Amino acid sequence: MSIEQFIKGTFEQCFKKYFYNELVMGKLAHTEFKTGVNKGDEVDVIMPGTIDLFNYTGGDLPDAEEATTSTTKVRIDKGKGFHFEIDELKKKEIESAKEPDKQVNLVKDYSLDATKQFAAAVDAAYANLYTRAGHYLDNSGSAIQLDADYAKEILAYMQAKFQRGDRKGHTNWIDGQMIAILPPEYEFYLQKLKDFTYVESGHRKLEKGFIGHLSGWDIYISNNVASPETNVYYPLFGIKGKTLAGGVSSNLNMKSYMPEKNFNTRYKGYGLFGVGAPRVDWLGTVKISAPLALSTRN
């Protein structure tokens, strides 16, 4: 295998291995890799299924419900590209590292950086679906200016809204699967609360962005929370893996070439993706302002 093919292969494997781990907003979504997609395509994303409960008073059971999954269509309408160069000396260093693990480590810096940036772009697209939220804490159009009390109250309010559910009595709350994704400024106020439970290192596998629990929510922090105006944010609330949907091209369409005037190798490629909100009844948001201010001390 040529070094060019090795680098491209490492990029592809790294992307597929680490992409999901880099998502934070995407933890609300069921995201699938899709092959052979083009910009503008509509693809089917198979969402996790649900079942209905019935009143049981003894006797015969009703006919069994077919456990089916739901399918939502997502338009692949966004993309991110990359174009970088590896100089001849770096290329020879990779070639001379005989052990595959050493070769992979020399390439991983490039591939991990590209994966992180691509995942951040997908996360930002998910964040902008706040406009579709079925649960919205209304403050007459104004942003709620956050303090410690409001930080806790918003979480409790959203918990009640999701637990109440729809008019038919179907709850939108699933214990252990509820996620709140907040901007870093929100965490500043959570730290002032005595009853906020931070995750203990080693107690649970640490996920990217995860900081702890409050009011039944697993709480994550993300820089990609939508902020359409300065110091205004729209955190998201929903059910892990079931609220949003996304399709991502599995192939980074990567190619290599050598420019005329040197012996370096250049690599270029792109990935496509699309996002959607098939369960707006499982999606919540609130318009907040979160100014950072230290307590006044004499």
Backbone as CSV, one residue per row, in Angstrom:
resi,resn,N_x,N_y,N_z,CA_x,CA_y,CA_z,C_x,C_y,C_z
1,MET,0.850,-1.199,0.000,0.000,0.000,0.000,0.883,1.244,0.000
2,SER,0.590,2.186,-0.898,1.338,3.440,-0.943,1.045,4.270,0.292
3,ILE,1.968,5.191,0.615,1.761,6.043,1.781,0.538,6.922,1.602
4,GLU,0.249,7.332,0.363,-0.941,8.143,0.094,-2.218,7.363,0.423
5,GLN,-2.257,6.107,0.008,-3.425,5.267,0.307,-3.543,5.005,1.799
6,PHE,-2.385,4.851,2.465,-2.403,4.624,3.910,-2.993,5.821,4.642
7,ILE,-2.577,7.032,4.263,-3.074,8.247,4.915,-4.571,8.390,4.686
8,LYS,-5.013,8.143,3.468,-6.447,8.238,3.176,-7.227,7.193,3.967
9,GLY,-6.694,5.988,4.037,-7.371,4.934,4.791,-7.452,5.253,6.272
10,THR,-6.375,5.821,6.822,-6.375,6.201,8.235,-7.407,7.279,8.496
11,PHE,-7.522,8.242,7.580,-8.537,9.293,7.705,-9.925,8.684,7.788
12,GLU,-10.220,7.767,6.881,-11.553,7.160,6.840,-11.846,6.398,8.125
13,GLN,-10.886,5.602,8.592,-11.106,4.798,9.792,-11.245,5.665,11.034
14,CYS,-10.421,6.705,11.121,-10.481,7.607,12.265,-11.824,8.331,12.298
15,PHE,-12.282,8.753,11.131,-13.556,9.455,11.040,-14.693,8.568,11.545
16,LYS,-14.726,7.331,11.085,-15.803,6.428,11.474,-15.704,6.018,12.945
17,LYS,-14.487,5.935,13.477,-14.295,5.478,14.848,-14.622,6.562,15.871
18,TYR,-14.262,7.816,15.579,-14.345,8.873,16.587,-15.466,9.880,16.354
19,PHE,-16.109,9.843,15.200,-17.106,10.878,14.874,-18.221,10.950,15.925
20,TYR,-18.828,9.814,16.254,-19.950,9.816,17.199,-19.527,10.321,18.572
21,ASN,-18.299,9.976,18.989,-17.831,10.403,20.304,-17.657,11.909,20.399
22,GLU,-17.486,12.575,19.257,-17.256,14.016,19.252,-18.565,14.810,19.252
23,LEU,-19.686,14.158,19.021,-20.960,14.865,18.998,-21.448,15.146,20.418
24,VAL,-21.993,16.333,20.632,-22.648,16.666,21.894,-24.119,16.972,21.624
25,MET,-24.399,18.003,20.806,-25.780,18.257,20.405,-26.362,17.002,19.745
26,GLY,-25.506,16.295,19.039,-25.933,15.097,18.331,-26.328,13.940,19.235
27,LYS,-26.095,14.074,20.553,-26.540,13.016,21.461,-28.067,12.951,21.539
28,LEU,-28.720,14.010,21.120,-30.184,13.999,21.033,-30.673,13.298,19.770
29,ALA,-29.756,12.961,18.884,-30.141,12.498,17.544,-29.792,11.039,17.307
30,HIS,-30.520,10.467,16.368,-30.104,9.203,15.765,-29.429,9.579,14.442
31,THR,-28.115,9.402,14.397,-27.326,9.811,13.232,-26.799,8.579,12.525
32,GLU,-27.021,8.498,11.228,-26.577,7.339,10.458,-25.582,7.753,9.387
33,PHE,-24.561,6.896,9.173,-23.686,7.052,8.027,-24.420,6.572,6.785
34,LYS,-24.307,7.334,5.715,-24.969,6.985,4.455,-23.935,6.923,3.333
35,THR,-24.048,5.904,2.496,-23.105,5.747,1.391,-23.714,6.279,0.091
36,GLY,-22.838,6.771,-0.756,-23.256,7.175,-2.097,-24.232,8.327,-2.148
37,VAL,-24.143,9.276,-1.194,-25.088,10.396,-1.194,-24.493,11.604,-1.912
38,ASN,-25.374,12.402,-2.480,-24.996,13.651,-3.131,-25.761,14.792,-2.479
39,LYS,-25.237,15.995,-2.624,-25.915,17.143,-2.049,-27.290,17.293,-2.688
40,GLY,-28.301,17.485,-1.849,-29.675,17.588,-2.319,-30.467,16.312,-2.210
41,ASP,-29.778,15.178,-1.966,-30.492,13.896,-1.807,-31.343,13.908,-0.546
42,GLU,-32.444,13.183,-0.601,-33.222,12.889,0.597,-32.959,11.440,0.977
43,VAL,-32.560,11.226,2.220,-32.242,9.872,2.662,-33.152,9.483,3.812
44,ASP,-33.370,8.184,3.945,-34.181,7.656,5.047,-33.301,7.386,6.256
45,VAL,-33.715,7.898,7.399,-33.043,7.613,8.664,-34.025,6.839,9.525
46,ILE,-33.639,5.640,9.917,-34.515,4.773,10.701,-34.379,5.135,12.171
47,MET,-35.473,5.619,12.752,-35.480,6.063,14.144,-35.826,4.909,15.084
48,PRO,-35.323,4.967,16.327,-35.698,3.940,17.309,-37.211,3.896,17.497
49,GLY,-37.760,2.702,17.610,-39.211,2.546,17.703,-39.739,2.782,19.109
50,THR,-41.048,2.947,19.199,-41.740,3.073,20.496,-42.923,2.115,20.494
51,ILE,-43.422,1.817,21.702,-44.607,0.960,21.818,-45.632,1.652,22.709
52,ASP,-46.879,1.259,22.584,-47.957,1.822,23.404,-48.321,0.848,24.524
53,LEU,-48.607,1.391,25.706,-49.088,0.577,26.819,-50.621,0.554,26.809
54,PHE,-51.188,-0.465,27.419,-52.643,-0.560,27.512,-53.012,-0.890,28.958
55,ASN,-54.253,-0.615,29.309,-54.744,-0.935,30.650,-54.947,-2.447,30.760
56,TYR,-54.366,-3.022,31.779,-54.493,-4.464,31.978,-55.300,-4.735,33.235
57,THR,-56.400,-5.448,33.087,-57.286,-5.756,34.225,-57.437,-7.259,34.426
58,GLY,-56.582,-8.028,33.780,-56.689,-9.480,33.856,-57.352,-10.025,32.608
59,GLY,-57.365,-11.311,32.467,-58.012,-11.933,31.320,-57.116,-11.940,30.103
60,ASP,-57.761,-12.096,28.935,-57.018,-12.217,27.682,-56.339,-10.897,27.318
61,LEU,-55.203,-11.037,26.659,-54.466,-9.867,26.179,-54.981,-9.459,24.805
62,PRO,-54.887,-8.181,24.456,-55.226,-7.770,23.099,-54.186,-8.310,22.121
63,ASP,-54.487,-8.216,20.833,-53.524,-8.670,19.833,-52.193,-7.942,20.017
64,ALA,-51.119,-8.666,19.741,-49.783,-8.094,19.903,-49.562,-6.950,18.916
65,GLU,-48.971,-5.916,19.419,-48.606,-4.779,18.568,-47.313,-5.122,17.836
66,GLU,-47.257,-4.822,16.567,-46.035,-5.064,15.813,-44.997,-4.026,16.212
67,ALA,-43.829,-4.501,16.672,-42.751,-3.596,17.083,-42.058,-3.075,15.831
68,THR,-42.447,-1.902,15.422,-41.887,-1.334,14.200,-41.075,-0.088,14.516
69,THR,-40.148,0.200,13.650,-39.384,1.440,13.757,-39.998,2.471,12.821
70,SER,-39.728,3.725,13.100,-40.221,4.784,12.230,-39.088,5.279,11.341
71,THR,-39.456,5.790,10.199,-38.466,6.297,9.246,-38.760,7.762,8.969
72,THR,-37.726,8.580,9.017,-37.878,9.995,8.682,-36.945,10.342,7.543
73,LYS,-37.359,11.253,6.696,-36.529,11.682,5.566,-35.731,12.915,5.961
74,VAL,-34.447,12.887,5.640,-33.542,13.999,5.927,-32.869,14.411,4.624
75,ARG,-32.870,15.708,4.354,-32.220,16.214,3.140,-30.735,16.456,3.413
76,ILE,-29.891,15.902,2.561,-28.448,16.120,2.660,-28.149,17.452,1.962
77,ASP,-28.074,18.516,2.750,-27.971,19.852,2.159,-26.799,20.671,2.683
78,LYS,-25.906,20.031,3.457,-24.763,20.762,4.003,-23.486,19.963,3.742
79,GLY,-22.366,20.651,3.761,-21.104,19.961,3.525,-19.927,20.729,4.097
80,LYS,-18.846,20.006,4.362,-17.597,20.595,4.815,-16.449,19.945,4.049
81,GLY,-15.488,20.775,3.605,-14.354,20.269,2.865,-13.048,20.536,3.587
82,PHE,-11.967,19.883,3.132,-10.641,20.126,3.693,-9.608,20.036,2.574
83,HIS,-8.492,20.697,2.773,-7.423,20.739,1.776,-6.131,21.049,2.527
84,PHE,-5.244,20.067,2.675,-4.023,20.288,3.438,-2.851,19.616,2.740
85,GLU,-1.651,19.951,3.232,-0.421,19.470,2.596,0.475,18.827,3.630
86,ILE,1.065,17.701,3.290,2.068,17.043,4.120,3.401,17.138,3.403
87,ASP,4.407,17.719,4.089,5.687,17.917,3.401,6.429,16.592,3.250
88,GLU,7.436,16.604,2.412,8.163,15.393,2.065,8.838,14.767,3.284
89,LEU,9.349,15.595,4.200,10.020,15.073,5.392,9.037,14.325,6.290
90,LYS,7.849,14.884,6.472,6.831,14.215,7.285,6.393,12.907,6.622
91,LYS,6.268,12.948,5.323,5.878,11.748,4.579,6.904,10.636,4.777
92,LYS,8.220,10.998,4.710,9.274,9.999,4.897,9.273,9.474,6.333
93,GLU,8.960,10.345,7.293,8.883,9.903,8.690,7.791,8.856,8.860
94,ILE,6.653,9.072,8.213,5.553,8.109,8.299,5.959,6.794,7.643
95,GLU,6.610,6.896,6.485,7.041,5.687,5.768,8.060,4.886,6.556
96,SER,8.957,5.584,7.266,10.044,4.901,7.964,9.596,4.266,9.276
97,ALA,8.444,4.656,9.776,7.901,4.045,10.995,7.277,2.702,10.624
98,LYS,8.009,1.634,10.852,7.606,0.327,10.345,6.365,-0.227,11.035
99,GLU,6.241,0.023,12.358,5.091,-0.515,13.070,3.829,0.261,12.682
100,PRO,2.752,-0.453,12.350,1.504,0.224,11.950,0.996,1.211,12.990
101,ASP,1.127,0.871,14.299,0.628,1.776,15.337,1.349,3.109,15.301
102,LYS,2.665,3.077,15.077,3.428,4.326,15.014,3.020,5.142,13.799
103,GLN,2.794,4.473,12.680,2.363,5.182,11.476,1.004,5.844,11.692
104,VAL,0.090,5.108,12.316,-1.244,5.655,12.573,-1.154,6.880,13.473
105,ASN,-0.304,6.807,14.519,-0.180,7.935,15.438,0.368,9.175,14.739
106,LEU,1.237,9.002,13.758,1.793,10.140,13.038,0.754,10.808,12.144
107,VAL,-0.237,10.041,11.724,-1.291,10.587,10.858,-2.485,11.077,11.672
108,LYS,-2.642,10.543,12.894,-3.859,10.759,13.659,-4.122,12.232,13.968
109,ASP,-3.066,13.023,14.160,-3.271,14.447,14.460,-4.095,15.119,13.374
110,TYR,-3.774,14.816,12.121,-4.518,15.413,11.013,-5.958,14.897,10.989
111,SER,-6.098,13.575,11.111,-7.429,12.979,10.959,-8.343,13.309,12.132
112,LEU,-7.805,13.336,13.360,-8.637,13.683,14.509,-9.101,15.132,14.447
113,ASP,-8.218,16.016,14.008,-8.595,17.424,13.901,-9.731,17.595,12.896
114,ALA,-9.627,16.919,11.754,-10.679,17.002,10.744,-11.988,16.416,11.276
115,THR,-11.902,15.291,11.998,-13.099,14.662,12.571,-13.773,15.580,13.576
116,LYS,-12.985,16.202,14.460,-13.534,17.116,15.465,-14.246,18.291,14.800
117,GLN,-13.642,18.873,13.765,-14.246,20.018,13.101,-15.525,19.627,12.356
118,PHE,-15.512,18.456,11.738,-16.697,18.000,11.015,-17.838,17.733,12.003
119,ALA,-17.526,17.080,13.125,-18.544,16.808,14.143,-19.101,18.109,14.709
120,ALA,-18.244,19.118,14.883,-18.709,20.415,15.387,-19.673,21.069,14.408
121,ALA,-19.420,20.895,13.110,-20.325,21.461,12.098,-21.686,20.768,12.138
122,VAL,-21.685,19.440,12.315,-22.944,18.702,12.428,-23.678,19.116,13.707
123,ASP,-22.934,19.256,14.811,-23.532,19.701,16.069,-24.192,21.073,15.923
124,ALA,-23.511,21.991,15.235,-24.070,23.339,15.048,-25.368,23.283,14.242
125,ALA,-25.430,22.369,13.267,-26.659,22.216,12.485,-27.791,21.684,13.361
126,TYR,-27.486,20.708,14.217,-28.497,20.224,15.160,-28.961,21.347,16.085
127,ALA,-28.029,22.162,16.566,-28.366,23.239,17.501,-29.362,24.214,16.894
128,ASN,-29.232,24.462,15.594,-30.111,25.429,14.932,-31.532,24.916,14.723
129,LEU,-31.785,23.665,15.104,-33.153,23.134,15.050,-33.982,23.587,16.246
130,TYR,-33.429,24.459,17.080,-34.188,24.967,18.234,-35.487,25.638,17.794
131,THR,-35.517,26.161,16.579,-36.726,26.840,16.083,-37.889,25.877,15.921
132,ARG,-37.614,24.564,15.937,-38.662,23.561,15.751,-39.206,23.049,17.083
133,ALA,-38.675,23.496,18.198,-38.988,22.916,19.508,-40.477,22.967,19.815
134,GLY,-41.008,21.842,20.285,-42.409,21.772,20.681,-42.661,22.266,22.090
135,HIS,-41.623,22.286,22.909,-41.719,22.814,24.272,-40.850,24.059,24.353
136,TYR,-41.492,25.203,24.542,-40.755,26.468,24.560,-41.165,27.254,25.788
137,LEU,-40.190,27.629,26.591,-40.447,28.450,27.773,-40.551,29.903,27.326
138,ASP,-41.766,30.414,27.283,-42.016,31.752,26.733,-41.832,32.819,27.813
139,ASN,-41.101,33.846,27.467,-40.908,34.991,28.348,-41.298,36.267,27.611
140,SER,-42.452,36.191,26.906,-42.962,37.320,26.110,-41.947,37.793,25.075
141,GLY,-41.208,36.833,24.542,-40.253,37.153,23.489,-38.896,37.601,23.989
142,SER,-38.785,37.914,25.264,-37.518,38.387,25.816,-36.685,37.214,26.329
143,ALA,-35.378,37.416,26.353,-34.492,36.405,26.921,-34.539,36.463,28.438
144,ILE,-34.585,35.293,29.072,-34.516,35.222,30.528,-33.068,35.440,30.949
145,GLN,-32.835,36.451,31.775,-31.475,36.700,32.244,-31.152,35.725,33.366
146,LEU,-30.148,34.924,33.133,-29.866,33.805,34.007,-29.212,34.250,35.318
147,ASP,-29.618,33.606,36.390,-28.887,33.609,37.648,-29.005,32.190,38.201
148,ALA,-28.464,31.942,39.379,-28.451,30.573,39.901,-29.861,30.021,40.084
149,ASP,-30.770,30.856,40.613,-32.141,30.395,40.839,-32.838,30.059,39.527
150,TYR,-32.688,30.927,38.526,-33.307,30.666,37.228,-32.690,29.438,36.549
151,ALA,-31.388,29.244,36.729,-30.719,28.089,36.122,-31.372,26.791,36.571
152,LYS,-31.702,26.734,37.864,-32.362,25.542,38.406,-33.830,25.500,38.007
153,GLU,-34.489,26.662,38.043,-35.926,26.712,37.768,-36.237,26.313,36.331
154,ILE,-35.407,26.710,35.383,-35.620,26.352,33.981,-35.574,24.844,33.801
155,LEU,-34.611,24.191,34.439,-34.503,22.735,34.336,-35.731,22.050,34.937
156,ALA,-36.205,22.555,36.086,-37.398,21.981,36.720,-38.639,22.212,35.864
157,TYR,-38.738,23.398,35.244,-39.872,23.715,34.379,-39.904,22.763,33.178
158,MET,-38.760,22.568,32.546,-38.707,21.678,31.380,-38.988,20.232,31.784
159,GLN,-38.563,19.854,32.967,-38.881,18.509,33.448,-40.393,18.326,33.549
160,ALA,-41.083,19.319,34.109,-42.538,19.237,34.259,-43.234,19.225,32.900
161,LYS,-42.761,20.050,31.962,-43.373,20.103,30.628,-43.260,18.753,29.916
162,PHE,-42.091,18.139,29.998,-41.900,16.848,29.334,-42.682,15.747,30.042
163,GLN,-42.733,15.775,31.364,-43.461,14.748,32.099,-44.963,14.835,31.863
164,ARG,-45.488,16.045,31.715,-46.922,16.209,31.448,-47.280,15.610,30.104
165,GLY,-46.449,15.812,29.084,-46.695,15.214,27.781,-47.822,15.871,27.022
166,ASP,-48.510,15.088,26.202,-49.548,15.644,25.328,-50.935,15.513,25.964
167,ARG,-51.948,15.956,25.220,-53.311,15.967,25.753,-53.866,14.564,25.966
168,LYS,-53.296,13.585,25.286,-53.766,12.208,25.446,-53.122,11.521,26.643
169,GLY,-52.271,12.270,27.354,-51.651,11.693,28.537,-50.371,10.933,28.263
170,HIS,-49.872,10.987,26.999,-48.611,10.320,26.677,-47.457,11.181,27.181
171,THR,-46.685,10.676,28.120,-45.564,11.432,28.643,-44.436,11.499,27.624
172,ASN,-43.688,12.576,27.669,-42.509,12.726,26.817,-41.236,12.550,27.641
173,TRP,-41.362,11.897,28.762,-40.239,11.734,29.688,-39.889,10.263,29.828
174,ILE,-38.609,9.933,29.633,-38.126,8.566,29.824,-36.972,8.631,30.815
175,ASP,-37.175,8.092,32.009,-36.147,8.150,33.052,-34.814,7.612,32.539
176,GLY,-33.750,8.346,32.831,-32.407,7.912,32.459,-32.011,8.240,31.042
177,GLN,-32.949,8.829,30.252,-32.625,9.137,28.857,-32.824,10.616,28.509
178,MET,-33.043,11.455,29.522,-33.309,12.864,29.266,-32.004,13.675,29.289
179,ILE,-31.848,14.518,28.254,-30.601,15.275,28.080,-30.911,16.759,27.981
180,ALA,-30.129,17.550,28.705,-30.148,19.008,28.568,-28.764,19.436,28.090
181,ILE,-28.725,20.188,26.985,-27.451,20.640,26.434,-27.396,22.155,26.544
182,LEU,-26.445,22.640,27.330,-26.398,24.026,27.757,-25.097,24.690,27.314
183,PRO,-25.099,26.026,27.199,-23.849,26.727,26.883,-22.949,26.784,28.110
184,PRO,-21.646,26.998,27.941,-20.732,27.054,29.094,-21.136,28.095,30.127
185,GLU,-21.736,29.192,29.686,-22.160,30.237,30.623,-23.186,29.708,31.623
186,TYR,-24.004,28.749,31.193,-25.018,28.163,32.075,-24.349,27.402,33.223
187,GLU,-23.260,26.701,32.905,-22.549,25.933,33.933,-22.031,26.862,35.026
188,PHE,-21.643,28.072,34.646,-21.165,29.047,35.625,-22.187,29.233,36.746
189,TYR,-23.472,29.251,36.383,-24.521,29.438,37.392,-24.861,28.134,38.111
190,LEU,-24.747,27.003,37.416,-24.993,25.719,38.074,-23.992,25.479,39.197
191,GLN,-22.767,25.972,39.034,-21.741,25.771,40.061,-22.095,26.453,41.376
192,LYS,-23.031,27.389,41.331,-23.448,28.087,42.544,-24.493,27.293,43.336
193,LEU,-24.992,26.200,42.750,-26.062,25.423,43.381,-25.494,24.265,44.195
194,LYS,-25.964,24.107,45.416,-25.482,23.026,46.265,-26.021,21.664,45.831
195,ASP,-27.195,21.666,45.185,-27.802,20.380,44.833,-27.480,19.931,43.413
196,PHE,-26.607,20.652,42.730,-26.183,20.182,41.413,-25.164,19.069,41.599
197,THR,-25.417,17.908,40.972,-24.563,16.734,41.146,-23.585,16.616,39.983
198,TYR,-22.320,16.931,40.262,-21.294,16.755,39.233,-20.963,15.278,39.084
199,VAL,-20.593,14.892,37.879,-20.197,13.512,37.646,-18.875,13.254,38.365
200,GLU,-18.754,12.065,38.956,-17.525,11.689,39.636,-16.617,10.966,38.657
201,SER,-15.397,11.431,38.546,-14.441,10.803,37.644,-14.269,9.338,38.010
202,GLY,-14.402,8.463,37.037,-14.255,7.033,37.265,-15.545,6.348,37.658
203,HIS,-16.561,7.132,38.105,-17.840,6.529,38.505,-18.646,6.103,37.292
204,ARG,-18.484,6.846,36.223,-19.190,6.541,34.994,-18.297,6.952,33.841
205,LYS,-18.367,6.246,32.760,-17.568,6.613,31.600,-17.881,8.051,31.191
206,LEU,-16.844,8.875,31.174,-17.040,10.282,30.856,-17.289,10.447,29.363
207,GLU,-18.364,11.126,29.023,-18.666,11.433,27.644,-18.321,12.890,27.372
208,LYS,-18.045,13.193,26.129,-17.701,14.558,25.765,-18.836,15.498,26.170
209,GLY,-18.503,16.519,26.953,-19.471,17.535,27.329,-20.275,17.230,28.576
210,PHE,-20.260,15.980,29.052,-21.111,15.599,30.184,-20.541,16.135,31.492
211,ILE,-21.391,16.820,32.312,-20.895,17.385,33.568,-21.670,16.910,34.789
212,GLY,-22.894,16.430,34.654,-23.607,15.994,35.849,-25.109,15.921,35.691
213,HIS,-25.839,15.977,36.812,-27.281,15.751,36.828,-27.985,16.819,37.663
214,LEU,-29.193,17.166,37.232,-30.074,18.014,38.033,-31.486,17.916,37.470
215,SER,-32.471,17.806,38.356,-33.890,17.752,37.980,-34.181,16.650,36.951
216,GLY,-33.486,15.531,37.088,-33.729,14.398,36.196,-33.005,14.462,34.865
217,TRP,-32.284,15.564,34.598,-31.587,15.734,33.321,-30.125,15.312,33.435
218,ASP,-29.632,14.580,32.424,-28.190,14.452,32.223,-27.757,15.727,31.514
219,ILE,-26.800,16.422,32.092,-26.465,17.764,31.604,-25.132,17.749,30.866
220,TYR,-25.174,18.301,29.660,-23.993,18.422,28.810,-23.751,19.900,28.506
221,ILE,-22.493,20.231,28.279,-22.100,21.587,27.913,-21.539,21.566,26.500
222,SER,-21.949,22.552,25.685,-21.469,22.621,24.307,-21.303,24.076,23.870
223,ASN,-20.200,24.335,23.177,-19.988,25.650,22.572,-20.863,25.858,21.345
224,ASN,-21.523,24.795,20.887,-22.317,24.886,19.657,-23.790,25.174,19.906
225,VAL,-24.185,25.422,21.160,-25.567,25.841,21.428,-25.860,27.089,20.594
226,ALA,-27.012,27.118,19.946,-27.348,28.222,19.034,-27.316,29.565,19.764
227,SER,-26.671,30.540,19.134,-26.580,31.891,19.691,-26.756,32.888,18.548
228,PRO,-28.021,33.117,18.119,-28.268,33.973,16.960,-27.963,35.450,17.197
229,GLU,-27.874,35.859,18.452,-27.480,37.227,18.782,-26.528,37.195,19.962
230,THR,-25.749,38.255,20.108,-24.722,38.297,21.140,-25.312,38.068,22.527
231,ASN,-24.708,37.095,23.243,-25.064,36.799,24.629,-26.493,36.261,24.793
232,VAL,-27.072,35.751,23.703,-28.379,35.096,23.768,-28.208,33.659,23.292
233,TYR,-28.764,32.702,24.036,-28.550,31.287,23.747,-29.875,30.522,23.804
234,TYR,-29.911,29.416,23.035,-31.070,28.528,23.025,-30.612,27.105,23.357
235,PRO,-30.510,26.763,24.649,-30.170,25.383,25.010,-31.248,24.415,24.528
236,LEU,-30.879,23.156,24.385,-31.819,22.137,23.913,-32.077,21.096,24.996
237,PHE,-33.328,20.598,25.003,-33.757,19.556,25.928,-34.439,18.471,25.102
238,GLY,-34.174,17.206,25.432,-34.833,16.135,24.685,-34.441,14.757,25.175
239,ILE,-34.787,13.752,24.372,-34.553,12.348,24.705,-33.359,11.835,23.912
240,LYS,-32.453,11.194,24.594,-31.208,10.740,23.985,-31.473,9.829,22.787
241,GLY,-30.908,10.208,21.650,-30.943,9.372,20.452,-32.266,9.253,19.754
242,LYS,-33.315,9.980,20.225,-34.652,9.781,19.666,-35.334,11.059,19.200
243,THR,-34.777,12.211,19.511,-35.468,13.476,19.248,-35.170,14.016,17.854
244,LEU,-33.897,13.993,17.461,-33.459,14.545,16.184,-32.974,13.421,15.280
245,ALA,-32.746,13.741,14.006,-32.283,12.734,13.044,-31.249,13.359,12.126
246,GLY,-30.278,12.555,11.716,-29.258,13.067,10.813,-28.681,11.989,9.922
247,GLY,-28.251,12.411,8.751,-27.543,11.529,7.829,-26.205,12.142,7.476
248,VAL,-25.139,11.336,7.516,-23.779,11.802,7.246,-23.148,10.878,6.219
249,SER,-22.517,11.471,5.213,-21.866,10.634,4.204,-20.730,9.850,4.853
250,SER,-20.685,8.556,4.579,-19.666,7.704,5.186,-18.320,7.838,4.494
251,ASN,-18.315,8.374,3.287,-17.081,8.518,2.515,-16.686,9.985,2.474
252,LEU,-15.451,10.284,2.878,-14.975,11.660,2.868,-14.514,12.123,1.487
253,ASN,-14.682,11.279,0.481,-14.354,11.657,-0.897,-12.952,12.261,-0.975
254,MET,-12.001,11.574,-0.389,-10.642,12.094,-0.238,-9.757,11.693,-1.400
255,LYS,-8.956,12.644,-1.881,-8.020,12.393,-2.971,-6.683,13.040,-2.643
256,SER,-5.622,12.514,-3.234,-4.292,13.088,-3.042,-3.722,13.496,-4.398
257,TYR,-2.840,14.479,-4.361,-2.144,14.896,-5.582,-0.859,15.608,-5.190
258,MET,0.075,15.720,-6.148,1.350,16.399,-5.915,1.407,17.649,-6.785
259,PRO,1.593,18.829,-6.166,1.664,20.064,-6.951,2.939,20.101,-7.801
260,GLU,2.955,20.963,-8.798,4.066,21.009,-9.752,5.386,21.455,-9.139
261,LYS,5.349,22.409,-8.193,6.576,23.086,-7.796,7.263,22.518,-6.559
262,ASN,6.763,21.440,-5.974,7.487,20.816,-4.867,7.134,19.341,-4.806
263,PHE,7.736,18.623,-3.829,7.518,17.184,-3.705,6.572,16.836,-2.560
264,ASN,5.914,17.840,-2.025,4.939,17.584,-0.973,3.681,16.954,-1.562
265,THR,2.889,16.341,-0.704,1.635,15.724,-1.140,0.471,16.483,-0.521
266,ARG,-0.517,16.796,-1.340,-1.701,17.500,-0.869,-2.899,16.549,-0.866
267,TYR,-3.762,16.766,0.102,-4.959,15.939,0.256,-6.182,16.858,0.310
268,LYS,-7.214,16.447,-0.381,-8.448,17.229,-0.379,-9.630,16.271,-0.296
269,GLY,-10.712,16.783,0.217,-11.897,15.953,0.335,-13.040,16.735,0.933
270,TYR,-14.182,16.073,1.056,-15.356,16.721,1.638,-16.306,15.655,2.178
271,GLY,-17.135,16.092,3.105,-18.198,15.243,3.635,-19.514,15.984,3.590
272,LEU,-20.598,15.263,3.417,-21.936,15.851,3.332,-22.793,15.380,4.505
273,PHE,-23.770,16.208,4.865,-24.655,15.810,5.953,-25.958,16.605,5.894
274,GLY,-26.928,16.124,6.628,-28.211,16.812,6.770,-28.821,16.445,8.113
275,VAL,-29.682,17.316,8.628,-30.296,17.080,9.940,-31.786,17.386,9.872
276,GLY,-32.536,16.825,10.810,-33.973,17.069,10.883,-34.480,16.875,12.300
277,ALA,-35.725,17.293,12.536,-36.350,17.183,13.868,-37.681,16.453,13.743
278,PRO,-37.651,15.118,13.662,-38.898,14.375,13.466,-39.796,14.330,14.702
279,ARG,-39.230,14.545,15.907,-40.037,14.484,17.121,-39.955,15.823,17.864
280,VAL,-40.652,16.820,17.319,-40.637,18.137,17.956,-41.314,18.104,19.323
281,ASP,-42.172,17.098,19.544,-42.800,16.948,20.861,-41.803,16.468,21.905
282,TRP,-40.641,16.030,21.454,-39.572,15.606,22.359,-38.416,16.601,22.362
283,LEU,-38.672,17.806,21.901,-37.618,18.819,21.814,-38.053,20.088,22.534
284,GLY,-37.205,20.591,23.418,-37.513,21.811,24.160,-36.387,22.817,24.082
285,THR,-36.728,24.097,24.250,-35.714,25.148,24.292,-36.245,26.333,25.084
286,VAL,-35.342,27.251,25.403,-35.690,28.479,26.107,-34.685,29.550,25.674
287,LYS,-35.158,30.758,25.545,-34.289,31.873,25.163,-33.702,32.485,26.430
288,ILE,-32.376,32.394,26.558,-31.743,32.903,27.768,-30.637,33.893,27.432
289,SER,-30.387,34.768,28.376,-29.212,35.628,28.367,-28.377,35.218,29.562
290,ALA,-27.084,35.019,29.359,-26.255,34.482,30.437,-24.987,35.302,30.607
291,PRO,-25.113,36.517,31.117,-23.911,37.340,31.322,-23.045,36.773,32.446
292,LEU,-21.759,36.782,32.232,-20.827,36.306,33.258,-20.426,37.485,34.131
293,ALA,-20.627,37.360,35.424,-20.288,38.437,36.350,-19.841,37.848,37.676
294,LEU,-18.692,38.299,38.179,-18.197,37.830,39.463,-18.890,38.577,40.597
295,SER,-18.996,37.910,41.728,-19.607,38.546,42.897,-18.731,39.707,43.369
296,THR,-19.366,40.770,43.804,-18.644,41.925,44.297,-18.055,41.626,45.666
297,ARG,-16.769,41.883,45.827,-16.108,41.637,47.106,-15.398,42.899,47.574
298,ASN,-15.480,43.134,48.850,-14.815,44.303,49.431,-13.338,44.009,49.680
